[in-house]
Amino acid sequence: MDADILISLSAFGQAEVRRHGQLWFARLAHAAGADGVEVRGELLNHPESEVRAIAGAAADSGLGVVYSSPEPLWNDDGGLHAAALERALVAAERLGAPRLKMSIGGYGAASRDSFAALATQRRGRAVELLIENDQTETAGTLPALRSFFADAHEAGLTLPMTFDMGNWHWLGECPLRAADALGAQVGYVHCKGVQRERQRWIAVPLAESSAPWRSVLHSLPADVPWAIEYPLAGDDLLDVTRTHVRQLRALRAGFGAAA
């Protein structure tokens, strides 16, 4: 995927996205200068018609698309969630999205034998599967993900990672340690700053983050797409979005030049 700067459409807020629809925000993202958008399966009001409309708009505008499935790859019992994978692959194909993002869910030691079935189901599909660190113990901690990627490698599967910079904090993990351990296989980055507020973490722009985000980004590949996944809001939403896209693009260009 050639898109450098994307916007996860969840950044515009669940209530607003459900109110206006993801097509509206995809068009806004394009007008603001983003190269692509991440369509969120959990925020589709009318999946079939919305997917069709977003796919048409993206094709007409040249906007890149990533599809994010809210369903995990493995069930709580460790069995491969083949139906969820199929739904996600079909949605990505209908969107014209070359990349699909999912979490590993309940993957565990008993799940290792299911890699062959996973490979078979993906065979012949022109969609790359990326694994994201979410905010759950089984699919978002460094030990869980290191174990998973080691097992996948042993099974002969190459599964790039979506590295969410902020999610590590929700589980008490160090994002810099995670970047050092998993950076070589990262294929997509969710740019998300964090702050601690009232005994909970909240997502904020990178410039407002209390985390060492520059060090984290320097530990990740410089040539993979970055997506805004922190809140975008304001009276002039187009101007706000355009500003953040420009800032992230300038930051990325600086990192590339430094490399």
CYANA upper distance limits for C-alpha pairs under 8 A (distance plus 0.5 A):
  1 MET  CA     64 GLY  CA      7.96
  1 MET  CA     98 PRO  CA      7.55
  1 MET  CA    225 PRO  CA      8.31
  2 ASP  CA     64 GLY  CA      8.37
  2 ASP  CA    225 PRO  CA      8.24
  3 ALA  CA     35 ASP  CA      5.47
  3 ALA  CA     36 GLY  CA      6.42
  3 ALA  CA     64 GLY  CA      6.47
  3 ALA  CA    225 PRO  CA      6.73
  4 ASP  CA     35 ASP  CA      6.74
  4 ASP  CA     36 GLY  CA      8.38
  4 ASP  CA    224 VAL  CA      7.58
  4 ASP  CA    225 PRO  CA      5.00
  4 ASP  CA    226 TRP  CA      6.60
  4 ASP  CA    249 ARG  CA      8.31
  5 ILE  CA     34 ALA  CA      6.19
  5 ILE  CA     35 ASP  CA      5.87
  5 ILE  CA     36 GLY  CA      7.07
  5 ILE  CA    225 PRO  CA      6.49
  5 ILE  CA    226 TRP  CA      5.68
  5 ILE  CA    227 ALA  CA      6.19
  5 ILE  CA    228 ILE  CA      8.17
  5 ILE  CA    245 VAL  CA      7.55
  5 ILE  CA    248 LEU  CA      7.90
  5 ILE  CA    249 ARG  CA      7.04
  6 LEU  CA     34 ALA  CA      6.03
  6 LEU  CA     35 ASP  CA      6.10
  6 LEU  CA     36 GLY  CA      4.93
  6 LEU  CA     37 VAL  CA      5.45
  6 LEU  CA     38 GLU  CA      7.43
  6 LEU  CA     64 GLY  CA      8.40
  6 LEU  CA    225 PRO  CA      7.74
  6 LEU  CA    226 TRP  CA      6.65
  6 LEU  CA    227 ALA  CA      4.83
  6 LEU  CA    228 ILE  CA      6.79
  7 ILE  CA     11 ALA  CA      7.67
  7 ILE  CA     29 ALA  CA      7.44
  7 ILE  CA     34 ALA  CA      7.38
  7 ILE  CA     36 GLY  CA      7.07
  7 ILE  CA     37 VAL  CA      5.28
  7 ILE  CA     38 GLU  CA      6.57
  7 ILE  CA    227 ALA  CA      5.50
  7 ILE  CA    228 ILE  CA      5.23
  7 ILE  CA    229 GLU  CA      7.09
  8 SER  CA     37 VAL  CA      6.15
  8 SER  CA     38 GLU  CA      4.90
  8 SER  CA     39 VAL  CA      7.20
  8 SER  CA     40 ARG  CA      8.05
  8 SER  CA    227 ALA  CA      6.68
  8 SER  CA    228 ILE  CA      6.47
  8 SER  CA    229 GLU  CA      5.93
  9 LEU  CA     13 GLY  CA      8.47
  9 LEU  CA     17 VAL  CA      7.99
  9 LEU  CA     22 GLN  CA      7.30
  9 LEU  CA     25 PHE  CA      7.28
  9 LEU  CA     26 ALA  CA      7.78
  9 LEU  CA     37 VAL  CA      7.04
  9 LEU  CA     38 GLU  CA      6.37
  9 LEU  CA     39 VAL  CA      6.54
  9 LEU  CA     40 ARG  CA      7.19
  9 LEU  CA    229 GLU  CA      8.44
 10 SER  CA     14 GLN  CA      6.61
 10 SER  CA     17 VAL  CA      7.66
 10 SER  CA     40 ARG  CA      7.31
 10 SER  CA     43 LEU  CA      8.25
 10 SER  CA    229 GLU  CA      7.62
 11 ALA  CA    228 ILE  CA      7.63
 11 ALA  CA    229 GLU  CA      5.71
 11 ALA  CA    230 TYR  CA      5.81
 11 ALA  CA    231 PRO  CA      5.15
 11 ALA  CA    232 LEU  CA      6.15
 12 PHE  CA     16 GLU  CA      7.11
 12 PHE  CA     17 VAL  CA      6.90
 12 PHE  CA     25 PHE  CA      8.31
 12 PHE  CA    231 PRO  CA      6.49
 12 PHE  CA    232 LEU  CA      5.74
 12 PHE  CA    233 ALA  CA      7.04
 13 GLY  CA     17 VAL  CA      6.54
 13 GLY  CA    231 PRO  CA      7.27
 13 GLY  CA    232 LEU  CA      8.16
 14 GLN  CA     18 ARG  CA      6.59
 14 GLN  CA     43 LEU  CA      7.55
 15 ALA  CA     19 ARG  CA      6.61
 16 GLU  CA     20 HIS  CA      6.62
 16 GLU  CA     21 GLY  CA      8.41
 17 VAL  CA     21 GLY  CA      5.63
 17 VAL  CA     22 GLN  CA      6.45
 17 VAL  CA     25 PHE  CA      7.78
 17 VAL  CA     43 LEU  CA      7.50
 18 ARG  CA     22 GLN  CA      8.08
 18 ARG  CA     43 LEU  CA      6.73
 18 ARG  CA     44 LEU  CA      7.82
 18 ARG  CA     45 ASN  CA      7.02
 20 HIS  CA     24 TRP  CA      6.65
 20 HIS  CA     25 PHE  CA      8.08
 21 GLY  CA     25 PHE  CA      7.45
 21 GLY  CA     44 LEU  CA      7.74
 21 GLY  CA     45 ASN  CA      7.61
 21 GLY  CA     50 GLU  CA      8.38
 22 GLN  CA     26 ALA  CA      6.42
 22 GLN  CA     39 VAL  CA      7.67
 22 GLN  CA     43 LEU  CA      8.15
 22 GLN  CA     44 LEU  CA      7.61
 22 GLN  CA     50 GLU  CA      8.02
 22 GLN  CA     54 ILE  CA      8.12
 23 LEU  CA     27 ARG  CA      6.75
 23 LEU  CA     50 GLU  CA      7.45
 23 LEU  CA     53 ALA  CA      7.40
 23 LEU  CA     54 ILE  CA      5.85
 23 LEU  CA     57 ALA  CA      8.31
 24 TRP  CA     28 LEU  CA      6.87
 25 PHE  CA     29 ALA  CA      6.52
 26 ALA  CA     30 HIS  CA      6.76
 26 ALA  CA     37 VAL  CA      6.91
 26 ALA  CA     54 ILE  CA      7.99
 27 ARG  CA     31 ALA  CA      6.69
 27 ARG  CA     57 ALA  CA      8.23
 28 LEU  CA     32 ALA  CA      6.62
 28 LEU  CA    238 LEU  CA      6.97
 29 ALA  CA     33 GLY  CA      7.01
 29 ALA  CA     34 ALA  CA      5.98
 29 ALA  CA     36 GLY  CA      8.15
 29 ALA  CA     37 VAL  CA      7.73
 29 ALA  CA    238 LEU  CA      8.35
 29 ALA  CA    241 THR  CA      7.66
 29 ALA  CA    242 ARG  CA      8.47
 30 HIS  CA     34 ALA  CA      5.71
 30 HIS  CA     35 ASP  CA      7.35
 30 HIS  CA     36 GLY  CA      7.72
 30 HIS  CA     61 SER  CA      8.35
 30 HIS  CA     63 LEU  CA      7.29
 31 ALA  CA    238 LEU  CA      8.04
 31 ALA  CA    242 ARG  CA      8.47
 32 ALA  CA    238 LEU  CA      6.53
 32 ALA  CA    239 ASP  CA      7.76
 32 ALA  CA    241 THR  CA      6.43
 32 ALA  CA    242 ARG  CA      4.77
 32 ALA  CA    245 VAL  CA      7.65
 33 GLY  CA    242 ARG  CA      6.80
 33 GLY  CA    245 VAL  CA      7.19
 33 GLY  CA    246 ARG  CA      8.28
 34 ALA  CA     63 LEU  CA      8.46
 34 ALA  CA    242 ARG  CA      8.43
 34 ALA  CA    245 VAL  CA      6.71
 35 ASP  CA     63 LEU  CA      6.24
 35 ASP  CA     64 GLY  CA      6.56
 36 GLY  CA     63 LEU  CA      5.36
 36 GLY  CA     64 GLY  CA      4.46
 36 GLY  CA     65 VAL  CA      5.96
 36 GLY  CA     66 VAL  CA      8.26
 37 VAL  CA     63 LEU  CA      7.79
 37 VAL  CA     64 GLY  CA      6.77
 37 VAL  CA     65 VAL  CA      5.66
 37 VAL  CA     66 VAL  CA      6.88
 37 VAL  CA    227 ALA  CA      8.40
 38 GLU  CA     65 VAL  CA      6.24
 38 GLU  CA     66 VAL  CA      5.08
 38 GLU  CA     67 TYR  CA      6.19
 38 GLU  CA     68 SER  CA      7.13
 38 GLU  CA    227 ALA  CA      8.44
 39 VAL  CA     65 VAL  CA      7.49
 39 VAL  CA     66 VAL  CA      6.68
 39 VAL  CA     67 TYR  CA      5.52
 39 VAL  CA     68 SER  CA      6.52
 40 ARG  CA     44 LEU  CA      7.35
 40 ARG  CA     67 TYR  CA      6.87
 40 ARG  CA     68 SER  CA      5.51
 40 ARG  CA     69 SER  CA      7.11
 40 ARG  CA     70 PRO  CA      8.05
 41 GLY  CA     47 PRO  CA      8.28
 41 GLY  CA     67 TYR  CA      7.76
 41 GLY  CA     68 SER  CA      6.40
 41 GLY  CA     69 SER  CA      5.67
 41 GLY  CA     70 PRO  CA      6.47
 42 GLU  CA     69 SER  CA      7.74
 42 GLU  CA     70 PRO  CA      6.23
 44 LEU  CA     50 GLU  CA      7.42
 45 ASN  CA     50 GLU  CA      8.07
 46 HIS  CA     50 GLU  CA      6.26
 47 PRO  CA     51 VAL  CA      6.28
 48 GLU  CA     52 ARG  CA      6.74
 49 SER  CA     53 ALA  CA      6.67
 50 GLU  CA     54 ILE  CA      6.51
 51 VAL  CA     55 ALA  CA      6.48
 51 VAL  CA     91 ALA  CA      7.85
 51 VAL  CA     94 ARG  CA      7.29
 51 VAL  CA     95 LEU  CA      6.26
 52 ARG  CA     56 GLY  CA      6.80
 52 ARG  CA     94 ARG  CA      7.35
 52 ARG  CA     95 LEU  CA      7.21
 53 ALA  CA     57 ALA  CA      6.73
 54 ILE  CA     58 ALA  CA      6.47
 54 ILE  CA     95 LEU  CA      7.33
 55 ALA  CA     59 ALA  CA      6.60
 55 ALA  CA     94 ARG  CA      7.50
 55 ALA  CA     95 LEU  CA      5.05
 55 ALA  CA     96 GLY  CA      6.67
 56 GLY  CA     60 ASP  CA      6.69
 57 ALA  CA     61 SER  CA      6.63
 57 ALA  CA     63 LEU  CA      8.42
 58 ALA  CA     62 GLY  CA      6.05
 58 ALA  CA     63 LEU  CA      5.15
 58 ALA  CA     64 GLY  CA      7.21
 58 ALA  CA     65 VAL  CA      7.88
 59 ALA  CA     63 LEU  CA      7.25
 64 GLY  CA     97 ALA  CA      7.82
 65 VAL  CA     95 LEU  CA      7.87
 65 VAL  CA     96 GLY  CA      7.65
 65 VAL  CA     97 ALA  CA      5.39
 65 VAL  CA     98 PRO  CA      7.72
 65 VAL  CA     99 ARG  CA      8.07
 66 VAL  CA     92 ALA  CA      8.03
 66 VAL  CA     97 ALA  CA      5.71
 66 VAL  CA     98 PRO  CA      7.21
 66 VAL  CA     99 ARG  CA      5.63
 66 VAL  CA    100 LEU  CA      6.46
 66 VAL  CA    101 LYS  CA      7.90
 67 TYR  CA     88 ALA  CA      8.38
 67 TYR  CA     91 ALA  CA      8.03
 67 TYR  CA     92 ALA  CA      6.07
 67 TYR  CA     95 LEU  CA      8.25
 67 TYR  CA     97 ALA  CA      6.74
 67 TYR  CA     99 ARG  CA      6.91
 67 TYR  CA    100 LEU  CA      5.40
 67 TYR  CA    101 LYS  CA      6.69
 68 SER  CA    100 LEU  CA      6.42
 68 SER  CA    101 LYS  CA      5.21
 68 SER  CA    102 MET  CA      6.88
 69 SER  CA     88 ALA  CA      6.38
 69 SER  CA    100 LEU  CA      7.83
 69 SER  CA    101 LYS  CA      6.69
 69 SER  CA    102 MET  CA      6.09
 70 PRO  CA    102 MET  CA      7.58
 71 GLU  CA     84 ALA  CA      6.55
 71 GLU  CA    102 MET  CA      7.48
 71 GLU  CA    103 SER  CA      8.09
 72 PRO  CA     81 HIS  CA      7.62
 72 PRO  CA     84 ALA  CA      7.62
 72 PRO  CA    102 MET  CA      6.51
 72 PRO  CA    103 SER  CA      5.61
 72 PRO  CA    104 ILE  CA      6.08
 72 PRO  CA    105 GLY  CA      5.17
 72 PRO  CA    106 GLY  CA      8.23
 73 LEU  CA     80 LEU  CA      6.60
 73 LEU  CA     81 HIS  CA      5.75
 73 LEU  CA     82 ALA  CA      7.89
 73 LEU  CA     84 ALA  CA      7.33
 73 LEU  CA     85 LEU  CA      6.77
 73 LEU  CA    102 MET  CA      7.10
 73 LEU  CA    103 SER  CA      6.68
 73 LEU  CA    104 ILE  CA      5.50
 73 LEU  CA    105 GLY  CA      6.42
 73 LEU  CA    106 GLY  CA      8.45
 73 LEU  CA    107 TYR  CA      8.39
 74 TRP  CA     78 GLY  CA      6.13
 74 TRP  CA     79 GLY  CA      5.95
 74 TRP  CA     80 LEU  CA      4.92
 74 TRP  CA     81 HIS  CA      5.36
 74 TRP  CA    104 ILE  CA      6.23
 74 TRP  CA    105 GLY  CA      5.60
 74 TRP  CA    106 GLY  CA      5.64
 74 TRP  CA    107 TYR  CA      5.92
 74 TRP  CA    111 SER  CA      8.42
 75 ASN  CA     79 GLY  CA      5.83
 75 ASN  CA     80 LEU  CA      6.75
 75 ASN  CA     81 HIS  CA      6.15
 75 ASN  CA    105 GLY  CA      6.76
 75 ASN  CA    106 GLY  CA      5.68
 75 ASN  CA    107 TYR  CA      7.82
 76 ASP  CA    105 GLY  CA      7.37
 76 ASP  CA    106 GLY  CA      4.90
 76 ASP  CA    107 TYR  CA      8.09
 77 ASP  CA    106 GLY  CA      6.95
 78 GLY  CA    106 GLY  CA      5.64
 78 GLY  CA    107 TYR  CA      5.51
 78 GLY  CA    108 GLY  CA      6.34
 78 GLY  CA    110 ALA  CA      6.66
 78 GLY  CA    111 SER  CA      5.72
 79 GLY  CA    106 GLY  CA      8.35
 79 GLY  CA    107 TYR  CA      8.04
 79 GLY  CA    110 ALA  CA      8.42
 79 GLY  CA    111 SER  CA      6.54
 79 GLY  CA    114 SER  CA      7.89
 80 LEU  CA    111 SER  CA      7.70
 80 LEU  CA    114 SER  CA      6.75
 80 LEU  CA    118 LEU  CA      8.07
 81 HIS  CA     85 LEU  CA      6.89
 82 ALA  CA     86 GLU  CA      6.65
 82 ALA  CA    118 LEU  CA      8.19
 82 ALA  CA    121 GLN  CA      8.41
 83 ALA  CA     87 ARG  CA      6.71
 84 ALA  CA     88 ALA  CA      6.66
 85 LEU  CA     89 LEU  CA      6.57
 86 GLU  CA     90 VAL  CA      6.59
 86 GLU  CA    121 GLN  CA      8.35
 87 ARG  CA     91 ALA  CA      6.67
 88 ALA  CA     92 ALA  CA      6.63
 88 ALA  CA    100 LEU  CA      7.81
 89 LEU  CA     93 GLU  CA      6.59
 89 LEU  CA    100 LEU  CA      7.72
 89 LEU  CA    125 ARG  CA      8.42
 89 LEU  CA    127 VAL  CA      7.60
 90 VAL  CA     94 ARG  CA      6.63
 91 ALA  CA     95 LEU  CA      6.69
 92 ALA  CA     96 GLY  CA      6.62
 92 ALA  CA     97 ALA  CA      5.47
 92 ALA  CA     98 PRO  CA      7.68
 92 ALA  CA     99 ARG  CA      7.73
 92 ALA  CA    100 LEU  CA      6.85
 92 ALA  CA    127 VAL  CA      7.70
 93 GLU  CA     97 ALA  CA      6.55
 93 GLU  CA     98 PRO  CA      8.15
 93 GLU  CA    126 ALA  CA      8.32
 93 GLU  CA    127 VAL  CA      7.66
 97 ALA  CA    127 VAL  CA      7.60
 98 PRO  CA    126 ALA  CA      7.22
 98 PRO  CA    127 VAL  CA      5.28
 98 PRO  CA    128 GLU  CA      6.56
 99 ARG  CA    127 VAL  CA      5.84
 99 ARG  CA    128 GLU  CA      5.19
 99 ARG  CA    129 LEU  CA      6.52
 99 ARG  CA    130 LEU  CA      7.58
100 LEU  CA    127 VAL  CA      7.07
100 LEU  CA    128 GLU  CA      6.54
100 LEU  CA    129 LEU  CA      5.47
100 LEU  CA    130 LEU  CA      6.53
101 LYS  CA    129 LEU  CA      6.58
101 LYS  CA    130 LEU  CA      5.36
101 LYS  CA    131 ILE  CA      6.48
101 LYS  CA    132 GLU  CA      7.06
101 LYS  CA    162 THR  CA      7.68
102 MET  CA    129 LEU  CA      7.93
102 MET  CA    130 LEU  CA      6.90
102 MET  CA    131 ILE  CA      5.88
102 MET  CA    132 GLU  CA      6.48
103 SER  CA    131 ILE  CA      5.87
103 SER  CA    132 GLU  CA      5.58
103 SER  CA    133 ASN  CA      7.04
103 SER  CA    134 ASP  CA      7.02
103 SER  CA    139 ALA  CA      6.82
104 ILE  CA    131 ILE  CA      7.32
104 ILE  CA    132 GLU  CA      8.22
104 ILE  CA    138 THR  CA      8.29
104 ILE  CA    139 ALA  CA      5.99
105 GLY  CA    138 THR  CA      6.83
105 GLY  CA    139 ALA  CA      5.92
106 GLY  CA    138 THR  CA      6.42
106 GLY  CA    139 ALA  CA      7.61
107 TYR  CA    111 SER  CA      6.25
107 TYR  CA    138 THR  CA      7.51
107 TYR  CA    139 ALA  CA      8.05
107 TYR  CA    148 PHE  CA      8.12
108 GLY  CA    112 ARG  CA      7.87
108 GLY  CA    138 THR  CA      8.50
108 GLY  CA    148 PHE  CA      8.36
111 SER  CA    115 PHE  CA      8.25
112 ARG  CA    151 ASP  CA      7.36
114 SER  CA    118 LEU  CA      6.81
115 PHE  CA    119 ALA  CA      6.62
115 PHE  CA    152 ALA  CA      7.69
115 PHE  CA    155 ALA  CA      7.20
115 PHE  CA    157 LEU  CA      8.43
116 ALA  CA    120 THR  CA      6.68
116 ALA  CA    155 ALA  CA      8.32
117 ALA  CA    121 GLN  CA      6.66
118 LEU  CA    122 ARG  CA      6.84
119 ALA  CA    123 ARG  CA      6.58
119 ALA  CA    157 LEU  CA      8.04
129 LEU  CA    159 LEU  CA      6.83
129 LEU  CA    160 PRO  CA      7.66
130 LEU  CA    159 LEU  CA      6.38
130 LEU  CA    160 PRO  CA      5.54
130 LEU  CA    161 MET  CA      5.53
130 LEU  CA    162 THR  CA      6.34
130 LEU  CA    187 GLY  CA      8.05
131 ILE  CA    159 LEU  CA      7.31
131 ILE  CA    160 PRO  CA      6.93
131 ILE  CA    161 MET  CA      5.17
131 ILE  CA    162 THR  CA      6.08
132 GLU  CA    139 ALA  CA      8.49
132 GLU  CA    140 GLY  CA      8.30
132 GLU  CA    161 MET  CA      6.32
132 GLU  CA    162 THR  CA      4.99
132 GLU  CA    163 PHE  CA      6.57
132 GLU  CA    164 ASP  CA      7.43
133 ASN  CA    139 ALA  CA      6.44
133 ASN  CA    140 GLY  CA      4.84
133 ASN  CA    141 THR  CA      7.74
133 ASN  CA    145 LEU  CA      8.00
133 ASN  CA    162 THR  CA      7.50
133 ASN  CA    163 PHE  CA      6.89
133 ASN  CA    164 ASP  CA      6.76
133 ASN  CA    167 ASN  CA      7.44
133 ASN  CA    168 TRP  CA      8.12
134 ASP  CA    139 ALA  CA      6.40
134 ASP  CA    140 GLY  CA      5.10
134 ASP  CA    164 ASP  CA      8.12
134 ASP  CA    167 ASN  CA      6.59
134 ASP  CA    168 TRP  CA      8.44
135 GLN  CA    139 ALA  CA      7.74
135 GLN  CA    140 GLY  CA      5.78
135 GLN  CA    167 ASN  CA      6.14
135 GLN  CA    168 TRP  CA      7.69
135 GLN  CA    170 TRP  CA      6.62
135 GLN  CA    171 LEU  CA      7.02
136 THR  CA    140 GLY  CA      5.64
136 THR  CA    141 THR  CA      7.94
136 THR  CA    171 LEU  CA      7.80
137 GLU  CA    141 THR  CA      6.29
137 GLU  CA    144 ALA  CA      8.28
137 GLU  CA    171 LEU  CA      7.57
138 THR  CA    144 ALA  CA      6.57
139 ALA  CA    144 ALA  CA      6.75
139 ALA  CA    145 LEU  CA      7.10
140 GLY  CA    144 ALA  CA      7.48
140 GLY  CA    145 LEU  CA      7.39
140 GLY  CA    167 ASN  CA      7.94
140 GLY  CA    168 TRP  CA      7.39
140 GLY  CA    171 LEU  CA      7.84
141 THR  CA    145 LEU  CA      6.79
141 THR  CA    168 TRP  CA      7.53
141 THR  CA    171 LEU  CA      7.29
141 THR  CA    173 GLU  CA      7.23
142 LEU  CA    146 ARG  CA      6.40
142 LEU  CA    173 GLU  CA      7.73
142 LEU  CA    178 ALA  CA      6.66
143 PRO  CA    147 SER  CA      6.59
144 ALA  CA    148 PHE  CA      6.71
145 LEU  CA    149 PHE  CA      6.57
146 ARG  CA    150 ALA  CA      6.58
146 ARG  CA    181 ALA  CA      8.39
146 ARG  CA    182 LEU  CA      7.93
147 SER  CA    151 ASP  CA      6.69
148 PHE  CA    152 ALA  CA      6.65
149 PHE  CA    153 HIS  CA      6.55
149 PHE  CA    159 LEU  CA      8.19
150 ALA  CA    154 GLU  CA      6.71
151 ASP  CA    155 ALA  CA      6.70
152 ALA  CA    156 GLY  CA      6.83
152 ALA  CA    157 LEU  CA      5.70
152 ALA  CA    158 THR  CA      7.48
152 ALA  CA    159 LEU  CA      7.96
153 HIS  CA    157 LEU  CA      5.88
153 HIS  CA    158 THR  CA      6.89
159 LEU  CA    185 GLN  CA      8.40
160 PRO  CA    185 GLN  CA      5.88
160 PRO  CA    186 VAL  CA      6.07
160 PRO  CA    187 GLY  CA      5.80
161 MET  CA    185 GLN  CA      6.53
161 MET  CA    186 VAL  CA      5.00
161 MET  CA    187 GLY  CA      5.98
161 MET  CA    188 TYR  CA      7.07
162 THR  CA    186 VAL  CA      6.60
162 THR  CA    187 GLY  CA      6.63
162 THR  CA    188 TYR  CA      5.25
162 THR  CA    189 VAL  CA      6.07
162 THR  CA    190 HIS  CA      7.50
163 PHE  CA    186 VAL  CA      6.81
163 PHE  CA    187 GLY  CA      8.39
163 PHE  CA    188 TYR  CA      6.81
163 PHE  CA    189 VAL  CA      5.34
163 PHE  CA    190 HIS  CA      6.49
164 ASP  CA    168 TRP  CA      7.99
164 ASP  CA    189 VAL  CA      6.50
164 ASP  CA    190 HIS  CA      5.02
164 ASP  CA    191 CYS  CA      7.17
164 ASP  CA    192 LYS  CA      7.59
165 MET  CA    175 PRO  CA      6.73
165 MET  CA    189 VAL  CA      7.91
165 MET  CA    190 HIS  CA      6.64
165 MET  CA    191 CYS  CA      6.46
165 MET  CA    192 LYS  CA      6.17
165 MET  CA    193 GLY  CA      7.80
165 MET  CA    213 TRP  CA      8.11
165 MET  CA    216 VAL  CA      8.11
166 GLY  CA    170 TRP  CA      8.15
166 GLY  CA    175 PRO  CA      8.02
166 GLY  CA    191 CYS  CA      8.06
166 GLY  CA    192 LYS  CA      5.67
166 GLY  CA    193 GLY  CA      6.45
166 GLY  CA    194 VAL  CA      6.56
166 GLY  CA    203 ALA  CA      7.63
167 ASN  CA    171 LEU  CA      7.81
168 TRP  CA    172 GLY  CA      6.96
168 TRP  CA    173 GLU  CA      5.41
168 TRP  CA    174 CYS  CA      6.86
168 TRP  CA    175 PRO  CA      6.18
169 HIS  CA    173 GLU  CA      6.02
169 HIS  CA    174 CYS  CA      7.34
169 HIS  CA    175 PRO  CA      7.80
169 HIS  CA    194 VAL  CA      8.42
169 HIS  CA    201 TRP  CA      7.83
170 TRP  CA    201 TRP  CA      7.06
173 GLU  CA    178 ALA  CA      8.29
174 CYS  CA    178 ALA  CA      6.82
175 PRO  CA    179 ALA  CA      6.51
175 PRO  CA    216 VAL  CA      7.22
176 LEU  CA    180 ASP  CA      6.70
176 LEU  CA    212 PRO  CA      8.06
176 LEU  CA    215 SER  CA      7.42
176 LEU  CA    216 VAL  CA      5.57
176 LEU  CA    219 SER  CA      8.05
177 ARG  CA    181 ALA  CA      6.73
178 ALA  CA    182 LEU  CA      6.35
178 ALA  CA    183 GLY  CA      8.02
179 ALA  CA    183 GLY  CA      5.28
179 ALA  CA    216 VAL  CA      6.61
179 ALA  CA    219 SER  CA      6.30
179 ALA  CA    220 LEU  CA      6.75
180 ASP  CA    219 SER  CA      6.59
180 ASP  CA    220 LEU  CA      8.32
182 LEU  CA    186 VAL  CA      7.30
183 GLY  CA    219 SER  CA      6.94
183 GLY  CA    220 LEU  CA      5.38
183 GLY  CA    221 PRO  CA      7.19
184 ALA  CA    220 LEU  CA      7.61
184 ALA  CA    221 PRO  CA      7.41
186 VAL  CA    220 LEU  CA      7.49
186 VAL  CA    221 PRO  CA      7.39
186 VAL  CA    224 VAL  CA      8.31
187 GLY  CA    221 PRO  CA      8.30
187 GLY  CA    224 VAL  CA      6.03
187 GLY  CA    225 PRO  CA      7.83
188 TYR  CA    224 VAL  CA      5.99
188 TYR  CA    225 PRO  CA      5.70
188 TYR  CA    226 TRP  CA      6.64
188 TYR  CA    227 ALA  CA      8.33
189 VAL  CA    224 VAL  CA      7.74
189 VAL  CA    225 PRO  CA      6.82
189 VAL  CA    226 TRP  CA      5.30
189 VAL  CA    227 ALA  CA      6.66
190 HIS  CA    226 TRP  CA      6.53
190 HIS  CA    227 ALA  CA      5.47
190 HIS  CA    228 ILE  CA      6.74
190 HIS  CA    229 GLU  CA      6.38
191 CYS  CA    206 LEU  CA      7.77
191 CYS  CA    226 TRP  CA      6.92
191 CYS  CA    227 ALA  CA      6.22
191 CYS  CA    228 ILE  CA      5.73
191 CYS  CA    229 GLU  CA      6.29
191 CYS  CA    230 TYR  CA      7.84
192 LYS  CA    203 ALA  CA      6.72
192 LYS  CA    204 VAL  CA      6.97
192 LYS  CA    205 PRO  CA      6.80
192 LYS  CA    206 LEU  CA      6.61
192 LYS  CA    228 ILE  CA      7.28
192 LYS  CA    229 GLU  CA      5.98
192 LYS  CA    230 TYR  CA      5.80
193 GLY  CA    203 ALA  CA      6.12
193 GLY  CA    204 VAL  CA      5.29
193 GLY  CA    205 PRO  CA      5.65
193 GLY  CA    206 LEU  CA      4.86
193 GLY  CA    207 ALA  CA      7.95
193 GLY  CA    208 GLU  CA      7.29
193 GLY  CA    209 SER  CA      4.99
193 GLY  CA    210 SER  CA      7.81
193 GLY  CA    211 ALA  CA      7.35
193 GLY  CA    213 TRP  CA      7.60
193 GLY  CA    230 TYR  CA      7.52
194 VAL  CA    201 TRP  CA      6.92
194 VAL  CA    202 ILE  CA      6.05
194 VAL  CA    203 ALA  CA      5.13
194 VAL  CA    204 VAL  CA      5.79
194 VAL  CA    205 PRO  CA      8.18
194 VAL  CA    206 LEU  CA      8.16
194 VAL  CA    208 GLU  CA      8.15
194 VAL  CA    209 SER  CA      5.39
194 VAL  CA    210 SER  CA      6.58
194 VAL  CA    211 ALA  CA      6.97
195 GLN  CA    201 TRP  CA      6.19
195 GLN  CA    202 ILE  CA      6.01
195 GLN  CA    203 ALA  CA      7.15
195 GLN  CA    204 VAL  CA      7.32
195 GLN  CA    208 GLU  CA      8.27
195 GLN  CA    209 SER  CA      6.29
195 GLN  CA    210 SER  CA      6.04
195 GLN  CA    211 ALA  CA      8.20
196 ARG  CA    200 ARG  CA      6.17
196 ARG  CA    201 TRP  CA      5.09
196 ARG  CA    202 ILE  CA      6.86
197 GLU  CA    201 TRP  CA      6.47
197 GLU  CA    202 ILE  CA      7.27
203 ALA  CA    230 TYR  CA      5.97
203 ALA  CA    231 PRO  CA      7.46
204 VAL  CA    208 GLU  CA      6.69
204 VAL  CA    209 SER  CA      6.75
204 VAL  CA    230 TYR  CA      5.86
204 VAL  CA    231 PRO  CA      6.92
205 PRO  CA    209 SER  CA      6.97
205 PRO  CA    230 TYR  CA      6.27
205 PRO  CA    231 PRO  CA      7.82
206 LEU  CA    213 TRP  CA      7.38
209 SER  CA    213 TRP  CA      7.94
212 PRO  CA    216 VAL  CA      6.95
213 TRP  CA    217 LEU  CA      6.66
214 ARG  CA    218 HIS  CA      6.67
215 SER  CA    219 SER  CA      6.82
216 VAL  CA    220 LEU  CA      7.18
217 LEU  CA    221 PRO  CA      8.39
217 LEU  CA    222 ALA  CA      8.47
218 HIS  CA    222 ALA  CA      8.10
218 HIS  CA    255 PHE  CA      7.88
222 ALA  CA    252 ARG  CA      8.22
222 ALA  CA    255 PHE  CA      7.34
222 ALA  CA    256 GLY  CA      6.43
222 ALA  CA    259 ALA  CA      7.98
223 ASP  CA    256 GLY  CA      8.06
228 ILE  CA    245 VAL  CA      8.45
232 LEU  CA    237 LEU  CA      7.95
232 LEU  CA    240 VAL  CA      7.55
232 LEU  CA    241 THR  CA      7.02
233 ALA  CA    237 LEU  CA      6.40
233 ALA  CA    240 VAL  CA      7.50
234 GLY  CA    240 VAL  CA      6.98
236 ASP  CA    240 VAL  CA      6.78
237 LEU  CA    241 THR  CA      6.46
238 LEU  CA    242 ARG  CA      6.51
239 ASP  CA    243 THR  CA      6.60
240 VAL  CA    244 HIS  CA      6.92
241 THR  CA    245 VAL  CA      6.64
242 ARG  CA    246 ARG  CA      6.66
243 THR  CA    247 GLN  CA      6.65
244 HIS  CA    248 LEU  CA      6.59
245 VAL  CA    249 ARG  CA      6.53
246 ARG  CA    250 ALA  CA      6.55
247 GLN  CA    251 LEU  CA      6.65
248 LEU  CA    252 ARG  CA      6.56
249 ARG  CA    253 ALA  CA      6.61
250 ALA  CA    254 GLY  CA      6.67
251 LEU  CA    255 PHE  CA      6.78
252 ARG  CA    256 GLY  CA      6.66
253 ALA  CA    257 ALA  CA      6.66
254 GLY  CA    258 ALA  CA      6.65
255 PHE  CA    259 ALA  CA      6.74
